[in-house]
Amino acid sequence: MQFETLSVTLDAHIATVRLNRPDKANAMNATMWQEIRQAFEWVDRTPEARVAVLQGEGKLFCAGIDLQMMMGMNAQIANDCDGRSREAMRRVILDMQDTLTSLERCRKPVLAAIHGGCIGGGIDLVTCADMRYASADAYFSIKEIDIGMTADVGTLQRLPKLVGDGITRELAYTGRKMEAAEAKQIGLVNRVFESREALYAGVQEIAATIAAKSPLSIRGTKEMITYARDHSVADSLNYIATWNAAMLMSQDLTEAMTANMQKRAPVFKD
């Protein structure tokens, strides 16, 4: 896949998606918003890609939305009818939300490897990932409050599910910088690595472990956990019963059981 703002590679069933505007601190311009969705739709539909790792080139993971893009928004939504202009603005916001939701829609697990700053829209982005890992120099800031806006593409909806209501409110109301150690303490990141190199190596190891599992079972597990977040226990139990009634008796199940009896590593279809 060739992109203007991203670098995407696939090796040993691991797709690595890198934000690639290092000279702009990986600020998310209009092109990047579209390409992130395209990249994760590609991961979703590519059988050889069993897991994805999200990284950022340069000194920062992501500085958030590109301010030049924001400044050009008025021209994009211009209309002599105020109602139509506001409708256009709503559609722009919904489209940006959909870009980030593409990480959740992707059937393959997405692991975010975060170094340096993860600011504003960067937090919207990583809260859509399945898991987040950080280097010791990483920090997080819900910066929207400092430019006079309410975060509108996912942080305020997803972060409370990850870290709770109180700490989300504190971070969103103050815009303060949260260091990696605190992010781990509150559960935003799974693990903190001492360096960027150690972060990438550690996340690749985790991704390789996932890639070696039954792809069908991994996809089902992601589907069930994401569904359970927004539904009752009863609804979620009903869904998994229906899912496994359809998916359980697979070649993956037979291969996993056979490999276990033969004391060898299983080999699964993509």
N, C-alpha and C positions, 0 to 999 in steps of 0.2 A: 504494500500500500504506500502510495506517495502522497505526502501532505506538505502544506506550506508551513504550518505551525506546530506539527507533531512529528515525532520519529517513531515508527512502529516496526518492530521486528518479531519474528517467531522462531523459536529454537527449542527443541526438546519438549514440545507441547506447551511451552510458556510464551505467551504474547506479552511483550514489553511495550507499553505505550508511554512515551516521554513527551512532556510539554517542552517545546523546543523554540522558545523565544528568550534565550538567556540574556540578550542585550536589553530586553524590556521586563526583566524579572518574571518572565512567563505570565505577564498580564494577559488576561483573556480578552482578545479582540473579537470582532464579529466573525472572522474566519475561524478562529480557534473554537468558538462556540459551536459552529457547524461541524468542524472536523472531529471534535470529541465524540459527538453522536455517531458520525460515520465510522470512526475507529471501533467503537464498542459494538456497533451493529455488525461490523466485519468480524470481530472476535466471536460474537454470538453465532454467526452463521458459518464459521469456518471450523469444520470438525476437528482438524489437527490442533486447534487452540483449545486447550482444556482448562486453562487458568490464565489470568491476566495480572500483570504488575504495572502499576501506575507510578511514574517517577517524574522528576523535573530536572531539566538541564540548568546549569549555572549556579549562582550563589543562593537563590531562593527557590523553594518548591513552586510557589505561586503567589504573586502580589495581588491577586483578585481581578476584578473586572478592569479592563483598560479604560482609563478616564477619557481618552479621546473618543472611544465608542460611546460613552455616556453623553459627552458633549454634543455628539452628532445625532442624538436620539430625537431631538425636536424636529430636525429636518426629515427624519425617517417617518415620523408619524403625522407630519403636517397635513392639515385639512381645514378648509374654511368652516366646516361644521365641527364645533367643539366635541359633540357626542361621538362623531366618527373618529376624531383624533384620539380620544380617550379609549375607544374600542381598539384602535390600532395599537395603542400602548399596552393594553391588556394582552393582546395577541403576541406582542413581542416578549412580554414577561412569561407567558405560558410556553412559548417556544423555547426560551432559555431554561425554564424548569424542565421541559421535556428532554433537553440535551443532557442534563445531569441525571435525570431518571433513567437514561439509557444504560447507566452503570448497573442500576438495580434490575432493569429488564434483561440485561445480558445474562444468559443462563449459566455462564461460567463465573466462578468466584473472581472477584477483583480485590487485589491487595495493594493498598496505597503505601508507598515508601517515601516518607516525608523528611526532608532536610531543610535547614534554614527556615525562612518565614513561610507560613501558610496563613494567608490574610484574606479577609473578606470572602470573595467568591471561591477562594481556595478551600475554605471550610465547607461551603456549600458542596463543593466537588467531593471532598474526601468523606463527608458523612454519607455519601451514596455508596461508598466502597463496602465490601464485606468486612474487611479488617484494615486497621491502620497501624503502621509501625513508624517509628521516628528515630532519627539520630539525636544525640545529646544536645546538638545546637539548634534543634527545631523549636519553633514557637508558633503560637496560634493567636489570632486576634480577629474578633468579629468587628471589623473596622467600619462597617456601614454607618454606625451611629455617629462617627466622627465626620462624616460628609453629609450629615443631615438627612439620612434615609433609613427606612426600615428594611432589613434584609428580606429579600422576597423570592429567592430561588431555592430554598430548602433548609437552610441552617435552623431556622426557628421551628420548623416542623420535625426535623430528624434528630437534631442534637438532644432535645429533652428525652427522647427514647434511648439515647446512648448514655447520657450522664446525669439525667434527672432535671427537674424543673428549676430548682433553686440556683444551681451553678450556671445553667443556661441563661437565666435572667441576669445574673451578675455579669457574665461575660458580654451579653448583648447590650445591657444598659450602660456599661462602663467602657467597652472597647479595649479593655486592658490586655496586655500581653501575657499569655499563659505559656510557661516554659514546658519542655518535654516531660520533665519529671512529674509536674503536676498533672499533665495530660494523661500520663500513665496512672497516676493515683486515682483520678476520677473515672477512669475507664474509657477515655477517648481513644487512646492507643493501647495496643496489646503489649508492646514491648519497646524499650528504648535501647538503642545500640550506641556504643561509645563514639563511633565515627560514621561518616557517610559510607565508607568502604565496607565497614562491618554491617551496616544497615542493608546495603544491596546484597551482600553475600548471604546474610541471614534470611532475608525475604525470598531470595532465589531458592534457598534450601527448603523453606516452607512451601513455596509454590511447586517445587519438584515433588515433594511428598504428596501434595494434592493431585498433581498431574498423574501420579502412579495409581491412583484409586480408580474405581469404576466411574467412568464419565457420566453414565446415566444416573448412577446413585448420587454423585456430587450435584448434578443438575437438580435432581429431585430434592435433595437436602436444602439447597439454596432456595428453591421455590417454597418449601414448607416453612423455613425460618422467616423468610420475608412475609409470607402470608400471615403467620401467627402473630407478627408484630402488630398488625392492624385489625385482627379478628379475635373473636372469643376462643377460649379453649375448645368448646364444643364444636364450633365451626371448623376449627383447625384439625381436630381429630376426625371429623367427617371427611374433610378434604384429603388427608393422608390415607384414609381407608380407601377412598375412590382412586387416588393416585396409585397406590400399591396394587389394587385390584387390576389395574391396567399395566403397570410397569414392572412389578416384582419378578415375574417369571421371565427373566431375560437371559441372554447369553452371558451377561456380566455375572449374574448370580451363579450360574453353573461353573464359569471359569474361576471365580473366587473360591468356591467350595472345593473344586478339583485341585487348584494350586495349593490350598491349605493342606489337603490330605497328602499331596505329593511333596510338601515342604519346599515349594519353589515360589518365586514371585509371579503373580498373575500377569497375563498379557491381555489387555482389553482393546476392543475396537474403538476408534475415535467416535 
